[in-house]
């Protein structure tokens, strides 16, 4: 319960239930900040990577990459076919 992200999520959910929306100036400011969060997160993760760490955990990194790049797309393709999805949702990549 001391995690700031969890506290922020609960406070945001409570605020949205009680008030409904932010004032326009605050909403615009938060939208602008949200646009840069993904690139900044990717930069910070990339900055923390090291080849020595990768070499130390090469097997785990290979399994994780195979899972992300092979198993998850294959599972999605099977589920798309199983549920008969068409159009944009059913198109591969």
N, C-alpha and C positions, 0 to 999 in steps of 0.2 A: 504493500500500500504506500510505501515511501517513494516509489518510482515516479518521477515527474511526468513521464509520458502518460502513465495510467491516470494520475491525478488530473492532468490536463484534459484527457479524454472524458473522464467523468464530469468535470466542470463544464466542458463544451456541450456534452449531451444535456446536462441540467439546464444550461443557459438556453439551448435551442428549444427545450420543452417549455420553459417558463416565459421567455421573451419572444422567441421566434426568429429574429434576424438581427444582425449587427447594424449599427448606423452605416450609412453609405460610405463615408470616408474611411471607416475602420474596415469595412468589407473590401474595399478597393485595395487598401494597404495589405491586408492579409492575402488577397489573391496575388498581388505582385510578389510577396514573399514566398508564396507557395510555388510560383513558377521557377524559382531558383533553387529550391530545396533538393530536387533530384540531381541536377548537375553538381551541386556542392557535395552531396553525399557520395556520388561516384568519384569525385576528385579526392575526397578524404579517404575513401576505401582504397583507391588506387595508390595513394601516397603511403598507405600503411603496408602495402604488399612488399614482400622481399623474396628474392630468389632463394635465399638460405631457408626461409620458412617453407617455401614450396618444395624444395628438395627434401626437407625433413618430413613432409607429409605428402609426398608425391602420390602414393597409392590412394589416399583419401581424396585428394584433389582430382585424380583421374576418375574415381567412382562418382564423385559429385558432378563432374563435367559430363560424364556419360549419362547420368540420370537426367540432367537438365537438357542435354542436347539430343538424346535418343529416346529414353524411356517416356518422358512426359509428352513429347509430340506424338509418339506412337500410341500412347494411351488416349490422347485427345482424338486422334484420327479414328481409332476404334469406337470411341464413344460417339463421335459425330455420325459415323456410319450406322451404329446401333440405334441411335435415336432419329435417324433420317434427316439430319439438319441439311438445309440447302442455302444457297445464296452466300452472303458475306460470311455468316457464321460457319458454313460448311466448307469454305475455300481454304486450302492449305496455304500457310505463310503468305 
